[in-house]
Amino acid sequence: MDTVLVTGANRGLGLELAKQYAAEGWRVFAGCRRASPALAGLAGLRPEVRVLALDVADHDSIEAAARELEGEAIDVLLNNAGTMGGRGTFDEESMREQSFGHTDYEDWANVLRVNLMGPMKMAEAFVEHVARSGQRKIVTLSSMVGSNGLNTIGGLYAYRSSKAAVNAVMKSMSIDLLKRDILAVAMHPGWASTDMGGPRAGITPAQSAAGMRAVIAGLTRGHLGSVLAWDGQVLPY
């Protein structure tokens, strides 16, 4: 049975990914700080879903989760957990919070710890689990706002820089882990109507998750070093 570990699985895209992978017969390790009622309900209905206590901002928590799953094979490590910082949603107030002259440096440090260092620590802690699997894939959710080539409006300093940086991390990881036949990529999930994305988003969580699963299933060495969108497009750095 194929196995996926999804971080941030208590809501939004993480919860939807857990649902869809479970429906396809995968074993799912649903990582989160605490299980939401929705995730607890899913785990209660689906025996293949196991809630895993995991805080990506806490390296001790990551290491404890890796020890708990020692000996397990993880086909897809899916780093979904993330934060926009501030209010946590894409709206005008959030844009003002992260505009020039309004920088909250403590908040920025937390965004980097979650969005950048979290996926790196997850990969280092779980690389042996991934290496013993059949598919051997590490996927980190990034964002199109991390693309310098697509940045035409400025702002969003904390969130944008965290995603640009994690793209660089995944690029190096794709090179370093290829010798172990591990495929590592960054992926843009699209603007989905989650708590973070807000109601104006163009796609649903179900559409985003289904698209990403299809892209992940088709990953090859030719995709390494790319930032892939949920619909298969390659985004510029």
Biotite code that builds the C-alpha atoms (Angstrom):
import biotite.structure as struc

atoms = struc.array([
    struc.Atom([0.000, 0.000, 0.000], chain_id="A", res_id=1, res_name="MET", atom_name="CA", element="C"),
    struc.Atom([1.363, 3.436, -0.969], chain_id="A", res_id=2, res_name="ASP", atom_name="CA", element="C"),
    struc.Atom([1.845, 5.856, 1.907], chain_id="A", res_id=3, res_name="THR", atom_name="CA", element="C"),
    struc.Atom([1.740, 9.647, 2.131], chain_id="A", res_id=4, res_name="VAL", atom_name="CA", element="C"),
    struc.Atom([2.627, 11.944, 5.008], chain_id="A", res_id=5, res_name="LEU", atom_name="CA", element="C"),
    struc.Atom([0.795, 15.268, 4.769], chain_id="A", res_id=6, res_name="VAL", atom_name="CA", element="C"),
    struc.Atom([1.650, 18.117, 7.131], chain_id="A", res_id=7, res_name="THR", atom_name="CA", element="C"),
    struc.Atom([-0.962, 20.689, 8.092], chain_id="A", res_id=8, res_name="GLY", atom_name="CA", element="C"),
    struc.Atom([-3.682, 18.078, 7.580], chain_id="A", res_id=9, res_name="ALA", atom_name="CA", element="C"),
    struc.Atom([-6.184, 19.481, 10.063], chain_id="A", res_id=10, res_name="ASN", atom_name="CA", element="C"),
    struc.Atom([-7.853, 21.827, 7.539], chain_id="A", res_id=11, res_name="ARG", atom_name="CA", element="C"),
    struc.Atom([-7.772, 23.328, 4.056], chain_id="A", res_id=12, res_name="GLY", atom_name="CA", element="C"),
    struc.Atom([-5.642, 21.730, 1.374], chain_id="A", res_id=13, res_name="LEU", atom_name="CA", element="C"),
    struc.Atom([-3.957, 19.360, 3.830], chain_id="A", res_id=14, res_name="GLY", atom_name="CA", element="C"),
    struc.Atom([-7.281, 17.919, 4.937], chain_id="A", res_id=15, res_name="LEU", atom_name="CA", element="C"),
    struc.Atom([-8.486, 17.639, 1.347], chain_id="A", res_id=16, res_name="GLU", atom_name="CA", element="C"),
    struc.Atom([-5.276, 15.884, 0.293], chain_id="A", res_id=17, res_name="LEU", atom_name="CA", element="C"),
    struc.Atom([-5.672, 13.430, 3.173], chain_id="A", res_id=18, res_name="ALA", atom_name="CA", element="C"),
    struc.Atom([-9.275, 12.746, 2.130], chain_id="A", res_id=19, res_name="LYS", atom_name="CA", element="C"),
    struc.Atom([-8.421, 12.183, -1.510], chain_id="A", res_id=20, res_name="GLN", atom_name="CA", element="C"),
    struc.Atom([-5.392, 9.987, -0.895], chain_id="A", res_id=21, res_name="TYR", atom_name="CA", element="C"),
    struc.Atom([-7.377, 7.879, 1.574], chain_id="A", res_id=22, res_name="ALA", atom_name="CA", element="C"),
    struc.Atom([-10.215, 7.533, -0.940], chain_id="A", res_id=23, res_name="ALA", atom_name="CA", element="C"),
    struc.Atom([-7.679, 6.209, -3.450], chain_id="A", res_id=24, res_name="GLU", atom_name="CA", element="C"),
    struc.Atom([-6.589, 3.508, -1.019], chain_id="A", res_id=25, res_name="GLY", atom_name="CA", element="C"),
    struc.Atom([-3.419, 5.127, 0.268], chain_id="A", res_id=26, res_name="TRP", atom_name="CA", element="C"),
    struc.Atom([-2.285, 4.924, 3.867], chain_id="A", res_id=27, res_name="ARG", atom_name="CA", element="C"),
    struc.Atom([-2.211, 8.489, 5.200], chain_id="A", res_id=28, res_name="VAL", atom_name="CA", element="C"),
    struc.Atom([-0.178, 9.935, 8.050], chain_id="A", res_id=29, res_name="PHE", atom_name="CA", element="C"),
    struc.Atom([-2.021, 13.183, 8.763], chain_id="A", res_id=30, res_name="ALA", atom_name="CA", element="C"),
    struc.Atom([0.408, 15.496, 10.516], chain_id="A", res_id=31, res_name="GLY", atom_name="CA", element="C"),
    struc.Atom([-0.891, 18.419, 12.566], chain_id="A", res_id=32, res_name="CYS", atom_name="CA", element="C"),
    struc.Atom([-0.419, 20.195, 15.884], chain_id="A", res_id=33, res_name="ARG", atom_name="CA", element="C"),
    struc.Atom([-3.874, 19.056, 16.980], chain_id="A", res_id=34, res_name="ARG", atom_name="CA", element="C"),
    struc.Atom([-6.610, 17.228, 15.096], chain_id="A", res_id=35, res_name="ALA", atom_name="CA", element="C"),
    struc.Atom([-9.574, 19.329, 14.036], chain_id="A", res_id=36, res_name="SER", atom_name="CA", element="C"),
    struc.Atom([-13.057, 17.812, 14.318], chain_id="A", res_id=37, res_name="PRO", atom_name="CA", element="C"),
    struc.Atom([-13.002, 17.306, 10.550], chain_id="A", res_id=38, res_name="ALA", atom_name="CA", element="C"),
    struc.Atom([-9.706, 15.409, 10.637], chain_id="A", res_id=39, res_name="LEU", atom_name="CA", element="C"),
    struc.Atom([-10.727, 13.387, 13.676], chain_id="A", res_id=40, res_name="ALA", atom_name="CA", element="C"),
    struc.Atom([-13.929, 12.476, 11.862], chain_id="A", res_id=41, res_name="GLY", atom_name="CA", element="C"),
    struc.Atom([-12.002, 11.416, 8.776], chain_id="A", res_id=42, res_name="LEU", atom_name="CA", element="C"),
    struc.Atom([-9.659, 9.239, 10.843], chain_id="A", res_id=43, res_name="ALA", atom_name="CA", element="C"),
    struc.Atom([-12.668, 7.708, 12.564], chain_id="A", res_id=44, res_name="GLY", atom_name="CA", element="C"),
    struc.Atom([-14.230, 6.755, 9.249], chain_id="A", res_id=45, res_name="LEU", atom_name="CA", element="C"),
    struc.Atom([-11.045, 5.758, 7.449], chain_id="A", res_id=46, res_name="ARG", atom_name="CA", element="C"),
    struc.Atom([-8.803, 3.252, 9.240], chain_id="A", res_id=47, res_name="PRO", atom_name="CA", element="C"),
    struc.Atom([-6.031, 3.998, 6.747], chain_id="A", res_id=48, res_name="GLU", atom_name="CA", element="C"),
    struc.Atom([-5.789, 7.581, 8.107], chain_id="A", res_id=49, res_name="VAL", atom_name="CA", element="C"),
    struc.Atom([-3.609, 8.016, 11.186], chain_id="A", res_id=50, res_name="ARG", atom_name="CA", element="C"),
    struc.Atom([-3.289, 11.369, 12.932], chain_id="A", res_id=51, res_name="VAL", atom_name="CA", element="C"),
    struc.Atom([0.348, 12.198, 13.664], chain_id="A", res_id=52, res_name="LEU", atom_name="CA", element="C"),
    struc.Atom([1.177, 14.855, 16.276], chain_id="A", res_id=53, res_name="ALA", atom_name="CA", element="C"),
    struc.Atom([3.517, 17.199, 14.452], chain_id="A", res_id=54, res_name="LEU", atom_name="CA", element="C"),
    struc.Atom([4.391, 20.906, 14.625], chain_id="A", res_id=55, res_name="ASP", atom_name="CA", element="C"),
    struc.Atom([6.616, 21.954, 11.724], chain_id="A", res_id=56, res_name="VAL", atom_name="CA", element="C"),
    struc.Atom([7.804, 25.014, 13.661], chain_id="A", res_id=57, res_name="ALA", atom_name="CA", element="C"),
    struc.Atom([9.132, 22.766, 16.443], chain_id="A", res_id=58, res_name="ASP", atom_name="CA", element="C"),
    struc.Atom([12.146, 20.706, 15.421], chain_id="A", res_id=59, res_name="HIS", atom_name="CA", element="C"),
    struc.Atom([11.869, 18.490, 18.500], chain_id="A", res_id=60, res_name="ASP", atom_name="CA", element="C"),
    struc.Atom([8.309, 17.676, 17.446], chain_id="A", res_id=61, res_name="SER", atom_name="CA", element="C"),
    struc.Atom([9.475, 16.742, 13.951], chain_id="A", res_id=62, res_name="ILE", atom_name="CA", element="C"),
    struc.Atom([12.214, 14.503, 15.291], chain_id="A", res_id=63, res_name="GLU", atom_name="CA", element="C"),
    struc.Atom([9.770, 12.807, 17.682], chain_id="A", res_id=64, res_name="ALA", atom_name="CA", element="C"),
    struc.Atom([7.363, 12.112, 14.803], chain_id="A", res_id=65, res_name="ALA", atom_name="CA", element="C"),
    struc.Atom([10.189, 10.654, 12.724], chain_id="A", res_id=66, res_name="ALA", atom_name="CA", element="C"),
    struc.Atom([11.131, 8.344, 15.597], chain_id="A", res_id=67, res_name="ARG", atom_name="CA", element="C"),
    struc.Atom([7.493, 7.328, 16.018], chain_id="A", res_id=68, res_name="GLU", atom_name="CA", element="C"),
    struc.Atom([7.411, 6.241, 12.363], chain_id="A", res_id=69, res_name="LEU", atom_name="CA", element="C"),
    struc.Atom([10.847, 4.604, 12.423], chain_id="A", res_id=70, res_name="GLU", atom_name="CA", element="C"),
    struc.Atom([10.954, 1.737, 9.944], chain_id="A", res_id=71, res_name="GLY", atom_name="CA", element="C"),
    struc.Atom([7.954, 2.995, 7.953], chain_id="A", res_id=72, res_name="GLU", atom_name="CA", element="C"),
    struc.Atom([8.190, 3.632, 4.219], chain_id="A", res_id=73, res_name="ALA", atom_name="CA", element="C"),
    struc.Atom([6.745, 6.948, 3.022], chain_id="A", res_id=74, res_name="ILE", atom_name="CA", element="C"),
    struc.Atom([6.190, 7.169, -0.726], chain_id="A", res_id=75, res_name="ASP", atom_name="CA", element="C"),
    struc.Atom([5.268, 10.863, -0.744], chain_id="A", res_id=76, res_name="VAL", atom_name="CA", element="C"),
    struc.Atom([6.344, 13.359, 1.897], chain_id="A", res_id=77, res_name="LEU", atom_name="CA", element="C"),
    struc.Atom([4.013, 16.287, 1.268], chain_id="A", res_id=78, res_name="LEU", atom_name="CA", element="C"),
    struc.Atom([5.018, 19.477, 3.054], chain_id="A", res_id=79, res_name="ASN", atom_name="CA", element="C"),
    struc.Atom([1.716, 21.321, 3.019], chain_id="A", res_id=80, res_name="ASN", atom_name="CA", element="C"),
    struc.Atom([1.772, 23.170, 6.360], chain_id="A", res_id=81, res_name="ALA", atom_name="CA", element="C"),
    struc.Atom([2.389, 26.871, 5.968], chain_id="A", res_id=82, res_name="GLY", atom_name="CA", element="C"),
    struc.Atom([1.469, 30.333, 7.126], chain_id="A", res_id=83, res_name="THR", atom_name="CA", element="C"),
    struc.Atom([1.000, 33.669, 5.436], chain_id="A", res_id=84, res_name="MET", atom_name="CA", element="C"),
    struc.Atom([1.787, 35.476, 8.649], chain_id="A", res_id=85, res_name="GLY", atom_name="CA", element="C"),
    struc.Atom([-0.188, 38.326, 10.153], chain_id="A", res_id=86, res_name="GLY", atom_name="CA", element="C"),
    struc.Atom([-3.925, 37.854, 9.699], chain_id="A", res_id=87, res_name="ARG", atom_name="CA", element="C"),
    struc.Atom([-3.253, 34.711, 7.714], chain_id="A", res_id=88, res_name="GLY", atom_name="CA", element="C"),
    struc.Atom([-5.528, 35.477, 4.761], chain_id="A", res_id=89, res_name="THR", atom_name="CA", element="C"),
    struc.Atom([-5.160, 37.004, 1.298], chain_id="A", res_id=90, res_name="PHE", atom_name="CA", element="C"),
    struc.Atom([-7.041, 40.271, 1.648], chain_id="A", res_id=91, res_name="ASP", atom_name="CA", element="C"),
    struc.Atom([-6.344, 44.001, 1.505], chain_id="A", res_id=92, res_name="GLU", atom_name="CA", element="C"),
    struc.Atom([-5.562, 44.238, 5.217], chain_id="A", res_id=93, res_name="GLU", atom_name="CA", element="C"),
    struc.Atom([-2.974, 41.465, 4.940], chain_id="A", res_id=94, res_name="SER", atom_name="CA", element="C"),
    struc.Atom([-1.396, 43.247, 1.983], chain_id="A", res_id=95, res_name="MET", atom_name="CA", element="C"),
    struc.Atom([-1.101, 46.396, 4.107], chain_id="A", res_id=96, res_name="ARG", atom_name="CA", element="C"),
    struc.Atom([0.413, 44.415, 6.993], chain_id="A", res_id=97, res_name="GLU", atom_name="CA", element="C"),
    struc.Atom([3.198, 43.168, 4.715], chain_id="A", res_id=98, res_name="GLN", atom_name="CA", element="C"),
    struc.Atom([3.756, 46.391, 2.785], chain_id="A", res_id=99, res_name="SER", atom_name="CA", element="C"),
    struc.Atom([6.979, 48.420, 2.875], chain_id="A", res_id=100, res_name="PHE", atom_name="CA", element="C"),
    struc.Atom([7.337, 50.369, 6.096], chain_id="A", res_id=101, res_name="GLY", atom_name="CA", element="C"),
    struc.Atom([5.049, 48.069, 8.093], chain_id="A", res_id=102, res_name="HIS", atom_name="CA", element="C"),
    struc.Atom([7.358, 45.107, 8.623], chain_id="A", res_id=103, res_name="THR", atom_name="CA", element="C"),
    struc.Atom([6.749, 42.964, 11.694], chain_id="A", res_id=104, res_name="ASP", atom_name="CA", element="C"),
    struc.Atom([10.124, 41.254, 11.980], chain_id="A", res_id=105, res_name="TYR", atom_name="CA", element="C"),
    struc.Atom([9.068, 38.809, 14.671], chain_id="A", res_id=106, res_name="GLU", atom_name="CA", element="C"),
    struc.Atom([6.178, 37.660, 12.497], chain_id="A", res_id=107, res_name="ASP", atom_name="CA", element="C"),
    struc.Atom([8.505, 37.424, 9.477], chain_id="A", res_id=108, res_name="TRP", atom_name="CA", element="C"),
    struc.Atom([10.860, 35.174, 11.453], chain_id="A", res_id=109, res_name="ALA", atom_name="CA", element="C"),
    struc.Atom([7.947, 32.879, 12.289], chain_id="A", res_id=110, res_name="ASN", atom_name="CA", element="C"),
    struc.Atom([6.851, 32.747, 8.636], chain_id="A", res_id=111, res_name="VAL", atom_name="CA", element="C"),
    struc.Atom([10.360, 31.683, 7.647], chain_id="A", res_id=112, res_name="LEU", atom_name="CA", element="C"),
    struc.Atom([10.501, 29.082, 10.417], chain_id="A", res_id=113, res_name="ARG", atom_name="CA", element="C"),
    struc.Atom([7.253, 27.490, 9.244], chain_id="A", res_id=114, res_name="VAL", atom_name="CA", element="C"),
    struc.Atom([7.429, 27.914, 5.461], chain_id="A", res_id=115, res_name="ASN", atom_name="CA", element="C"),
    struc.Atom([11.167, 27.548, 4.893], chain_id="A", res_id=116, res_name="LEU", atom_name="CA", element="C"),
    struc.Atom([12.876, 25.743, 7.743], chain_id="A", res_id=117, res_name="MET", atom_name="CA", element="C"),
    struc.Atom([9.895, 23.474, 8.418], chain_id="A", res_id=118, res_name="GLY", atom_name="CA", element="C"),
    struc.Atom([10.017, 21.704, 5.033], chain_id="A", res_id=119, res_name="PRO", atom_name="CA", element="C"),
    struc.Atom([13.808, 21.452, 5.217], chain_id="A", res_id=120, res_name="MET", atom_name="CA", element="C"),
    struc.Atom([13.711, 19.878, 8.666], chain_id="A", res_id=121, res_name="LYS", atom_name="CA", element="C"),
    struc.Atom([10.920, 17.527, 7.582], chain_id="A", res_id=122, res_name="MET", atom_name="CA", element="C"),
    struc.Atom([12.992, 16.350, 4.627], chain_id="A", res_id=123, res_name="ALA", atom_name="CA", element="C"),
    struc.Atom([16.088, 15.777, 6.763], chain_id="A", res_id=124, res_name="GLU", atom_name="CA", element="C"),
    struc.Atom([14.124, 13.954, 9.464], chain_id="A", res_id=125, res_name="ALA", atom_name="CA", element="C"),
    struc.Atom([12.136, 11.726, 7.097], chain_id="A", res_id=126, res_name="PHE", atom_name="CA", element="C"),
    struc.Atom([14.590, 11.149, 4.249], chain_id="A", res_id=127, res_name="VAL", atom_name="CA", element="C"),
    struc.Atom([15.237, 7.535, 5.308], chain_id="A", res_id=128, res_name="GLU", atom_name="CA", element="C"),
    struc.Atom([11.506, 6.832, 5.416], chain_id="A", res_id=129, res_name="HIS", atom_name="CA", element="C"),
    struc.Atom([11.188, 8.188, 1.878], chain_id="A", res_id=130, res_name="VAL", atom_name="CA", element="C"),
    struc.Atom([14.284, 6.357, 0.656], chain_id="A", res_id=131, res_name="ALA", atom_name="CA", element="C"),
    struc.Atom([12.881, 2.952, 1.635], chain_id="A", res_id=132, res_name="ARG", atom_name="CA", element="C"),
    struc.Atom([9.624, 3.509, -0.283], chain_id="A", res_id=133, res_name="SER", atom_name="CA", element="C"),
    struc.Atom([8.706, 2.629, -3.839], chain_id="A", res_id=134, res_name="GLY", atom_name="CA", element="C"),
    struc.Atom([7.937, 6.129, -5.140], chain_id="A", res_id=135, res_name="GLN", atom_name="CA", element="C"),
    struc.Atom([10.485, 8.211, -3.181], chain_id="A", res_id=136, res_name="ARG", atom_name="CA", element="C"),
    struc.Atom([9.033, 11.717, -3.577], chain_id="A", res_id=137, res_name="LYS", atom_name="CA", element="C"),
    struc.Atom([9.300, 14.889, -1.500], chain_id="A", res_id=138, res_name="ILE", atom_name="CA", element="C"),
    struc.Atom([6.927, 17.700, -2.435], chain_id="A", res_id=139, res_name="VAL", atom_name="CA", element="C"),
    struc.Atom([6.770, 21.107, -0.775], chain_id="A", res_id=140, res_name="THR", atom_name="CA", element="C"),
    struc.Atom([3.878, 23.451, -1.422], chain_id="A", res_id=141, res_name="LEU", atom_name="CA", element="C"),
    struc.Atom([5.189, 26.827, -2.495], chain_id="A", res_id=142, res_name="SER", atom_name="CA", element="C"),
    struc.Atom([3.275, 29.643, -4.208], chain_id="A", res_id=143, res_name="SER", atom_name="CA", element="C"),
    struc.Atom([3.329, 31.633, -7.409], chain_id="A", res_id=144, res_name="MET", atom_name="CA", element="C"),
    struc.Atom([4.019, 34.716, -5.253], chain_id="A", res_id=145, res_name="VAL", atom_name="CA", element="C"),
    struc.Atom([7.477, 33.240, -4.643], chain_id="A", res_id=146, res_name="GLY", atom_name="CA", element="C"),
    struc.Atom([8.293, 33.712, -8.323], chain_id="A", res_id=147, res_name="SER", atom_name="CA", element="C"),
    struc.Atom([10.421, 36.775, -9.012], chain_id="A", res_id=148, res_name="ASN", atom_name="CA", element="C"),
    struc.Atom([9.416, 36.570, -12.658], chain_id="A", res_id=149, res_name="GLY", atom_name="CA", element="C"),
    struc.Atom([5.714, 36.833, -11.804], chain_id="A", res_id=150, res_name="LEU", atom_name="CA", element="C"),
    struc.Atom([6.057, 39.571, -9.182], chain_id="A", res_id=151, res_name="ASN", atom_name="CA", element="C"),
    struc.Atom([4.523, 42.709, -10.682], chain_id="A", res_id=152, res_name="THR", atom_name="CA", element="C"),
    struc.Atom([2.870, 44.278, -7.612], chain_id="A", res_id=153, res_name="ILE", atom_name="CA", element="C"),
    struc.Atom([5.508, 44.098, -4.842], chain_id="A", res_id=154, res_name="GLY", atom_name="CA", element="C"),
    struc.Atom([4.628, 43.785, -1.171], chain_id="A", res_id=155, res_name="GLY", atom_name="CA", element="C"),
    struc.Atom([3.963, 40.593, 0.780], chain_id="A", res_id=156, res_name="LEU", atom_name="CA", element="C"),
    struc.Atom([7.575, 40.653, 1.935], chain_id="A", res_id=157, res_name="TYR", atom_name="CA", element="C"),
    struc.Atom([7.381, 37.937, 4.574], chain_id="A", res_id=158, res_name="ALA", atom_name="CA", element="C"),
    struc.Atom([5.242, 35.439, 2.671], chain_id="A", res_id=159, res_name="TYR", atom_name="CA", element="C"),
    struc.Atom([6.796, 36.105, -0.729], chain_id="A", res_id=160, res_name="ARG", atom_name="CA", element="C"),
    struc.Atom([10.374, 35.769, 0.520], chain_id="A", res_id=161, res_name="SER", atom_name="CA", element="C"),
    struc.Atom([9.580, 32.534, 2.380], chain_id="A", res_id=162, res_name="SER", atom_name="CA", element="C"),
    struc.Atom([8.237, 30.930, -0.780], chain_id="A", res_id=163, res_name="LYS", atom_name="CA", element="C"),
    struc.Atom([11.072, 32.188, -2.984], chain_id="A", res_id=164, res_name="ALA", atom_name="CA", element="C"),
    struc.Atom([13.520, 30.776, -0.456], chain_id="A", res_id=165, res_name="ALA", atom_name="CA", element="C"),
    struc.Atom([11.815, 27.387, -0.215], chain_id="A", res_id=166, res_name="VAL", atom_name="CA", element="C"),
    struc.Atom([11.939, 27.161, -4.023], chain_id="A", res_id=167, res_name="ASN", atom_name="CA", element="C"),
    struc.Atom([15.720, 27.491, -3.756], chain_id="A", res_id=168, res_name="ALA", atom_name="CA", element="C"),
    struc.Atom([15.817, 24.890, -0.988], chain_id="A", res_id=169, res_name="VAL", atom_name="CA", element="C"),
    struc.Atom([13.855, 22.416, -3.097], chain_id="A", res_id=170, res_name="MET", atom_name="CA", element="C"),
    struc.Atom([16.093, 23.073, -6.106], chain_id="A", res_id=171, res_name="LYS", atom_name="CA", element="C"),
    struc.Atom([19.190, 22.154, -4.110], chain_id="A", res_id=172, res_name="SER", atom_name="CA", element="C"),
    struc.Atom([17.392, 19.219, -2.520], chain_id="A", res_id=173, res_name="MET", atom_name="CA", element="C"),
    struc.Atom([16.436, 17.878, -5.951], chain_id="A", res_id=174, res_name="SER", atom_name="CA", element="C"),
    struc.Atom([20.128, 17.786, -6.848], chain_id="A", res_id=175, res_name="ILE", atom_name="CA", element="C"),
    struc.Atom([21.416, 16.403, -3.563], chain_id="A", res_id=176, res_name="ASP", atom_name="CA", element="C"),
    struc.Atom([18.834, 13.604, -3.246], chain_id="A", res_id=177, res_name="LEU", atom_name="CA", element="C"),
    struc.Atom([18.835, 12.451, -6.848], chain_id="A", res_id=178, res_name="LEU", atom_name="CA", element="C"),
    struc.Atom([21.717, 10.101, -6.078], chain_id="A", res_id=179, res_name="LYS", atom_name="CA", element="C"),
    struc.Atom([19.263, 8.284, -3.790], chain_id="A", res_id=180, res_name="ARG", atom_name="CA", element="C"),
    struc.Atom([16.595, 8.262, -6.521], chain_id="A", res_id=181, res_name="ASP", atom_name="CA", element="C"),
    struc.Atom([14.442, 10.682, -4.510], chain_id="A", res_id=182, res_name="ILE", atom_name="CA", element="C"),
    struc.Atom([12.451, 13.202, -6.552], chain_id="A", res_id=183, res_name="LEU", atom_name="CA", element="C"),
    struc.Atom([12.132, 16.569, -4.758], chain_id="A", res_id=184, res_name="ALA", atom_name="CA", element="C"),
    struc.Atom([10.059, 19.436, -6.176], chain_id="A", res_id=185, res_name="VAL", atom_name="CA", element="C"),
    struc.Atom([8.225, 22.600, -5.162], chain_id="A", res_id=186, res_name="ALA", atom_name="CA", element="C"),
    struc.Atom([4.590, 22.975, -6.170], chain_id="A", res_id=187, res_name="MET", atom_name="CA", element="C"),
    struc.Atom([2.129, 25.861, -6.441], chain_id="A", res_id=188, res_name="HIS", atom_name="CA", element="C"),
    struc.Atom([-1.330, 24.659, -5.340], chain_id="A", res_id=189, res_name="PRO", atom_name="CA", element="C"),
    struc.Atom([-3.224, 27.415, -7.106], chain_id="A", res_id=190, res_name="GLY", atom_name="CA", element="C"),
    struc.Atom([-5.353, 30.064, -5.456], chain_id="A", res_id=191, res_name="TRP", atom_name="CA", element="C"),
    struc.Atom([-7.784, 27.809, -3.616], chain_id="A", res_id=192, res_name="ALA", atom_name="CA", element="C"),
    struc.Atom([-10.764, 28.843, -1.485], chain_id="A", res_id=193, res_name="SER", atom_name="CA", element="C"),
    struc.Atom([-9.325, 27.836, 1.895], chain_id="A", res_id=194, res_name="THR", atom_name="CA", element="C"),
    struc.Atom([-9.210, 29.902, 5.082], chain_id="A", res_id=195, res_name="ASP", atom_name="CA", element="C"),
    struc.Atom([-5.946, 31.375, 3.782], chain_id="A", res_id=196, res_name="MET", atom_name="CA", element="C"),
    struc.Atom([-7.025, 31.789, 0.168], chain_id="A", res_id=197, res_name="GLY", atom_name="CA", element="C"),
    struc.Atom([-10.352, 33.366, 0.992], chain_id="A", res_id=198, res_name="GLY", atom_name="CA", element="C"),
    struc.Atom([-13.679, 33.317, -0.863], chain_id="A", res_id=199, res_name="PRO", atom_name="CA", element="C"),
    struc.Atom([-12.428, 35.116, -3.984], chain_id="A", res_id=200, res_name="ARG", atom_name="CA", element="C"),
    struc.Atom([-10.098, 32.250, -4.921], chain_id="A", res_id=201, res_name="ALA", atom_name="CA", element="C"),
    struc.Atom([-10.483, 30.739, -8.357], chain_id="A", res_id=202, res_name="GLY", atom_name="CA", element="C"),
    struc.Atom([-10.487, 27.026, -7.544], chain_id="A", res_id=203, res_name="ILE", atom_name="CA", element="C"),
    struc.Atom([-11.808, 24.772, -4.791], chain_id="A", res_id=204, res_name="THR", atom_name="CA", element="C"),
    struc.Atom([-9.615, 22.748, -2.430], chain_id="A", res_id=205, res_name="PRO", atom_name="CA", element="C"),
    struc.Atom([-10.912, 19.598, -4.133], chain_id="A", res_id=206, res_name="ALA", atom_name="CA", element="C"),
    struc.Atom([-9.780, 20.843, -7.550], chain_id="A", res_id=207, res_name="GLN", atom_name="CA", element="C"),
    struc.Atom([-6.386, 21.884, -6.239], chain_id="A", res_id=208, res_name="SER", atom_name="CA", element="C"),
    struc.Atom([-5.780, 18.599, -4.421], chain_id="A", res_id=209, res_name="ALA", atom_name="CA", element="C"),
    struc.Atom([-6.869, 16.475, -7.376], chain_id="A", res_id=210, res_name="ALA", atom_name="CA", element="C"),
    struc.Atom([-4.612, 18.430, -9.712], chain_id="A", res_id=211, res_name="GLY", atom_name="CA", element="C"),
    struc.Atom([-1.633, 18.195, -7.407], chain_id="A", res_id=212, res_name="MET", atom_name="CA", element="C"),
    struc.Atom([-2.099, 14.465, -6.899], chain_id="A", res_id=213, res_name="ARG", atom_name="CA", element="C"),
    struc.Atom([-2.065, 13.970, -10.664], chain_id="A", res_id=214, res_name="ALA", atom_name="CA", element="C"),
    struc.Atom([1.112, 16.019, -11.043], chain_id="A", res_id=215, res_name="VAL", atom_name="CA", element="C"),
    struc.Atom([2.791, 14.188, -8.155], chain_id="A", res_id=216, res_name="ILE", atom_name="CA", element="C"),
    struc.Atom([1.836, 10.824, -9.636], chain_id="A", res_id=217, res_name="ALA", atom_name="CA", element="C"),
    struc.Atom([3.507, 11.779, -12.908], chain_id="A", res_id=218, res_name="GLY", atom_name="CA", element="C"),
    struc.Atom([6.747, 13.198, -11.496], chain_id="A", res_id=219, res_name="LEU", atom_name="CA", element="C"),
    struc.Atom([9.908, 12.225, -13.345], chain_id="A", res_id=220, res_name="THR", atom_name="CA", element="C"),
    struc.Atom([13.540, 13.281, -13.256], chain_id="A", res_id=221, res_name="ARG", atom_name="CA", element="C"),
    struc.Atom([12.694, 15.763, -15.980], chain_id="A", res_id=222, res_name="GLY", atom_name="CA", element="C"),
    struc.Atom([10.676, 17.793, -13.472], chain_id="A", res_id=223, res_name="HIS", atom_name="CA", element="C"),
    struc.Atom([13.523, 18.219, -11.003], chain_id="A", res_id=224, res_name="LEU", atom_name="CA", element="C"),
    struc.Atom([14.465, 21.797, -10.284], chain_id="A", res_id=225, res_name="GLY", atom_name="CA", element="C"),
    struc.Atom([11.096, 23.088, -11.476], chain_id="A", res_id=226, res_name="SER", atom_name="CA", element="C"),
    struc.Atom([8.303, 24.822, -9.613], chain_id="A", res_id=227, res_name="VAL", atom_name="CA", element="C"),
    struc.Atom([5.194, 23.009, -10.815], chain_id="A", res_id=228, res_name="LEU", atom_name="CA", element="C"),
    struc.Atom([1.662, 24.361, -10.623], chain_id="A", res_id=229, res_name="ALA", atom_name="CA", element="C"),
    struc.Atom([-1.327, 22.246, -9.613], chain_id="A", res_id=230, res_name="TRP", atom_name="CA", element="C"),
    struc.Atom([-2.339, 21.966, -13.277], chain_id="A", res_id=231, res_name="ASP", atom_name="CA", element="C"),
    struc.Atom([1.110, 20.891, -14.473], chain_id="A", res_id=232, res_name="GLY", atom_name="CA", element="C"),
    struc.Atom([2.413, 24.245, -15.666], chain_id="A", res_id=233, res_name="GLN", atom_name="CA", element="C"),
    struc.Atom([6.048, 25.083, -14.966], chain_id="A", res_id=234, res_name="VAL", atom_name="CA", element="C"),
    struc.Atom([6.395, 28.438, -13.208], chain_id="A", res_id=235, res_name="LEU", atom_name="CA", element="C"),
    struc.Atom([9.356, 30.795, -13.582], chain_id="A", res_id=236, res_name="PRO", atom_name="CA", element="C"),
    struc.Atom([11.677, 31.462, -10.672], chain_id="A", res_id=237, res_name="TYR", atom_name="CA", element="C"),
])
